[in-house]
Amino acid sequence: MDKIRRLALFIFLTMIITVSSFKPIARAADSVVMTGPRYGRNLYSNSNFTDIKNHWAKGDIYRMAALSVVRGYGNNQFKPEQVMSAQEVISLLLRQKGLEGEAQRIGSQQNLEGQTAVDAWAAGYLELAVREGLITEEERSNRDWKSSAAMQDVVFWLAKSIGLNPVYGSEQQSVFNFRDWTSINSQYLPYIEAAAQRGLVAGDQNNYFHPTRSVKRGEIVSLLARVDEQFLANRNLQTGRGTVGEISSVNRIEQGKNLVVTTYSVVGSDGSSLQFVAESGLGNQDRQFLVYKNGNLGLSSLLSSGDVIEYIINENKEILYVSVGKSDTQRITGKVESFSQQNNSQYLTFLSEEGKLFSYPVNYNTEVTINGRAAKLADLKYGQDAVFVVKNGEVVQIQASLEGVSEGYLTPGRRVISGKVRSIWGDRITIILPDNTTGEFILASNAQIIKDGRQERLSSLKQGDQVRLYFNEINSNKVSKLEIAGQGTLIQNIYKADILSSDRFGGKLTLGNVQKYNHARWLDLVPQLFLEIDKTTQIYCNNVPITLEQLADNYRDSKAYIATADYFGREKAVKIQIFDGYEQNRYGKVSSHDWLNNRFVLDNAVIVYGEGTIMVKDGRLIDNYALSEGDGIFTAGTQEYYRGDNRANVIVIEGSTGESTRFNIYLGRIDWVRDNWYQLDDYYYYYLDNNEWKEVRDDIILSVNSDTKILDTTQSGGTQIIPVSQFLESRFNEKYTTDDSWSYWVYSLADGRNALGIVITKPGYRPGRTERVSLARLKGINAADSYLEIEEVKDWNSFADSWNINSDLNEITVDSAVLIKGGRPVTITDLRAGDQLYILRDGAKGIFVIVE
């Protein structure tokens, strides 16, 4: 009997030891374990507001509530449409900066006797706001802080809270786009300008700012969310990104209850191994974390394998909030076409069964099988049948078979080469191939030029463009079709900043004292900025390549120039040049260029450049072959004293000699109008040659068709659109050809001899004296008032034979202008921000606006 008792006791003790020493999962030694906090369920209860389910700012509200920046009114109510008092706004700004405890400590020592303009709980916040410089002592004493906060108040305080520098003088441009800017408090104006330049605020659909309108709770939280990453470190919080992999659960008994422990394996964006651990079964003592997915707030159980996530943890590695991005997975059946290198990433191009070409990035994690057996990307062959699994914009799996591979057979357009345009000479183009060698190709006479799914002219092709070339013959260099890549090849911004920190294996790059390049100037942007960075980012120090690890370990607090691009909706650093020494900025015209020795002469100064130089033209990264004598360029660099040369770290080609439009532009008097054509004066007319009017002693005939847009600016009621038929019928009444000396002058824009646009001006008036030709980038449109907001404006200077920067012109009217895009007349609503414009204008009045 004693043996049985001892055996039973041994088994019981063994069970206790086994349970008490239980490990939730077997994990790799280098995995980082993170858990939800013990108060996770309470945090969920306090954040799961029932009155924001259909509100436009619910994602921001959930996030800021989960991080304890904002709170509700109890009963799961947030009241997003209720206006917020001024004292509440100040408290949120300080809470976001991690100063809530300090404000409460100060508040406990305040004497509020006789004060009626502030609630007792807010007194400490206002005192701290004075000390932090958000408000003045006078403002604290004279304002009714219980009253609602106006839009201009909120933006002013927010700009000061995040450390934006006020913008004065000629750099103050954005606020003047607001139609009610004169109503803005003049003291607030420089800070609101800074916030507008940062992109924190914009006008409504009619471009009104509404400076005195009371701001609602949902609006304020949305504003705070846009800048919150800047203050996470103040609150001992960190962010990360990754993808959820395997999910496993185990049960155990704790506190007499069945506890379910769930482990989520996560692969970080830097390749690290993470383990998210959550519990269920102990009620409010469960270790749980909040998850926002598909517009809903929940707990960890919302996560699924394959979810792409962004997470926020505290100093104890406790997970507070996880946001799940949209997961877009598709299976496409097709054939392997080609591999190429784009922006330092390897891309796979394949042809679907429907005949559509796809191109997506691949990497070492891409799973490849051939006939069910493990394989490598290098094992794939041209024309091989496969199923391509694309997830979140990348090929994650390729299931190929040996069938469908036919050596030597080539259907038209099936041979594809990808690369970057180095140079264009007539119908000959030089391409930088994926292996960094070059190839020369000839465009067939009937070759198609395709961009954004639409056929274009060869002039749409620019140096630095990423392209795909298609061939009908396997060993030929004659191109049957050329496809220009879209916005992914464009540079988004160029920054100058201090490197505060960088993840060793990619992820986040933190910059300080950030300035942004804008049209040959550096503008103060923000004290701190976060960018994506990964192994494809080109990193140099004084033109010497360095690794991500070296950047993280050795270059903290170094100064650098950073070129960025859009990366699936996020801003990513694509090229970094770290520099030392004193910066020298120059703007001028290249007088000579030595390609072999990487140097040129600018305003009598010798400028050298190297592999790490960020060289940009037309918003694209380019190489030195795109730089030519006569180009107007901006350089930012340092001086190499031991050689006496100036090293360029950034080169931006702001304008090229001879850069013009592919269309023909004429100016002359109408001599004849016939059934489908008209003739300009048989004595002389003017032709826009290299951006300058040249007199031609001859006549010219231009044809008219149903698509020609004709504007008559001579009518008393304003500019009118004249139907083509009415214009041609004028041959019977000689409306526009009344007399030789009083014939109507017209501007004509033609594709060859086919008129696309005609602008008719007053008879007897001799134009051509005050017009200017400008290049610009479209910033915005105002269709109601028919004007365009433009930026990066350059005017042609015929005396210097170069482009001059024009910082004063920021909008043009187009109610009397013909707009051309895609080789045809369009309306103002067809234009898009970012369009590159060639403009013929008279003052701020547009005549022809061409999207190049």
HELIX and SHEET records of a PDB file:
HELIX    1   1 ASP A    2  SER A   20  1                                  19    
HELIX    2   2 GLY A   40  SER A   47  1                                   8    
HELIX    3   3 LYS A   58  ALA A   66  1                                   9    
HELIX    4   4 ALA A   86  GLN A   96  1                                  11    
HELIX    5   5 GLU A  100  GLY A  107  1                                   8    
HELIX    6   6 ALA A  120  ALA A  122  5                                   3    
HELIX    7   7 ALA A  123  GLU A  132  1                                  10    
HELIX    8   8 GLU A  137  ASN A  142  1                                   6    
HELIX    9   9 MET A  151  SER A  161  1                                  11    
HELIX   10  10 GLY A  169  GLU A  171  5                                   3    
HELIX   11  11 SER A  174  ASN A  177  5                                   4    
HELIX   12  12 TRP A  181  SER A  183  5                                   3    
HELIX   13  13 LEU A  189  ARG A  198  1                                  10    
HELIX   14  14 ARG A  217  VAL A  227  1                                  11    
HELIX   15  15 ASP A  228  PHE A  231  5                                   4    
HELIX   16  16 ALA A  233  ARG A  235  5                                   3    
HELIX   17  17 GLY A  283  GLN A  285  5                                   3    
HELIX   18  18 SER A  300  LEU A  302  5                                   3    
HELIX   19  19 LEU A  377  ASP A  379  5                                   3    
HELIX   20  20 LEU A  458  SER A  460  5                                   3    
HELIX   21  21 GLN A  487  THR A  489  5                                   3    
HELIX   22  22 LEU A  548  ASN A  554  1                                   7    
HELIX   23  23 ASN A  624  ALA A  626  5                                   3    
HELIX   24  24 VAL A  724  ASN A  733  1                                  10    
HELIX   25  25 ASP A  740  TRP A  742  5                                   3    
HELIX   26  26 ILE A  828  ASP A  830  5                                   3    
SHEET    1   A 8 VAL A  32  THR A  35  0                                        
SHEET    2   A 8 SER A 273  SER A 280  1                                        
SHEET    3   A 8 LYS A 257  GLY A 268 -1                                        
SHEET    4   A 8 GLN A 238  GLU A 254 -1                                        
SHEET    5   A 8 VAL A 308  ILE A 313 -1                                        
SHEET    6   A 8 ILE A 319  VAL A 324 -1                                        
SHEET    7   A 8 LEU A 290  LYS A 293  1                                        
SHEET    8   A 8 ASN A 296  GLY A 298 -1                                        
SHEET    1   B 7 LEU A 357  PRO A 361  0                                        
SHEET    2   B 7 SER A 345  SER A 352 -1                                        
SHEET    3   B 7 THR A 329  GLN A 342 -1                                        
SHEET    4   B 7 ASP A 385  LYS A 391 -1                                        
SHEET    5   B 7 GLU A 394  ALA A 400 -1                                        
SHEET    6   B 7 GLU A 367  ILE A 370  1                                        
SHEET    7   B 7 ARG A 373  ALA A 375 -1                                        
SHEET    1   C 6 ARG A 454  GLU A 456  0                                        
SHEET    2   C 6 THR A 438  LYS A 451 -1                                        
SHEET    3   C 6 ARG A 428  ILE A 432 -1                                        
SHEET    4   C 6 ARG A 415  TRP A 425 -1                                        
SHEET    5   C 6 GLN A 466  PHE A 471 -1                                        
SHEET    6   C 6 LYS A 478  ILE A 484 -1                                        
SHEET    1   D 7 TRP A 522  ILE A 533  0                                        
SHEET    2   D 7 GLY A 507  TYR A 517 -1                                        
SHEET    3   D 7 ASN A 493  SER A 502 -1                                        
SHEET    4   D 7 LYS A 559  TYR A 567 -1                                        
SHEET    5   D 7 ARG A 570  PHE A 579 -1                                        
SHEET    6   D 7 GLN A 538  CYS A 541  1                                        
SHEET    7   D 7 VAL A 544  PRO A 545 -1                                        
SHEET    1   E 7 ARG A 620  LEU A 621  0                                        
SHEET    2   E 7 ILE A 614  LYS A 617 -1                                        
SHEET    3   E 7 ASP A 645  GLY A 655  1                                        
SHEET    4   E 7 ALA A 605  VAL A 608  1                                        
SHEET    5   E 7 ARG A 599  LEU A 602 -1                                        
SHEET    6   E 7 GLU A 583  ASP A 594 -1                                        
SHEET    7   E 7 GLY A 632  GLU A 640 -1                                        
SHEET    1   F 5 GLU A 692  VAL A 696  0                                        
SHEET    2   F 5 TYR A 685  ASP A 689 -1                                        
SHEET    3   F 5 ASN A 664  VAL A 673 -1                                        
SHEET    4   F 5 TRP A 677  LEU A 680 -1                                        
SHEET    5   F 5 ILE A 700  SER A 703 -1                                        
SHEET    1   G 7 GLU A 692  VAL A 696  0                                        
SHEET    2   G 7 TYR A 685  ASP A 689 -1                                        
SHEET    3   G 7 ASN A 664  VAL A 673 -1                                        
SHEET    4   G 7 TYR A 744  ASP A 751 -1                                        
SHEET    5   G 7 ASN A 754  PRO A 763 -1                                        
SHEET    6   G 7 LYS A 709  ASP A 712  1                                        
SHEET    7   G 7 GLN A 720  ILE A 721 -1                                        
SHEET    1   H 7 SER A 802  ILE A 805  0                                        
SHEET    2   H 7 TYR A 787  ASN A 797 -1                                        
SHEET    3   H 7 GLU A 771  ASN A 782 -1                                        
SHEET    4   H 7 GLN A 836  ASP A 842 -1                                        
SHEET    5   H 7 LYS A 845  VAL A 851 -1                                        
SHEET    6   H 7 VAL A 818  LYS A 821  1                                        
SHEET    7   H 7 ARG A 824  VAL A 826 -1                                        
SHEET    1   I 3 SER A 802  ILE A 805  0                                        
SHEET    2   I 3 TYR A 787  ASN A 797 -1                                        
SHEET    3   I 3 GLU A 811  THR A 813 -1                                        
END                                                                             
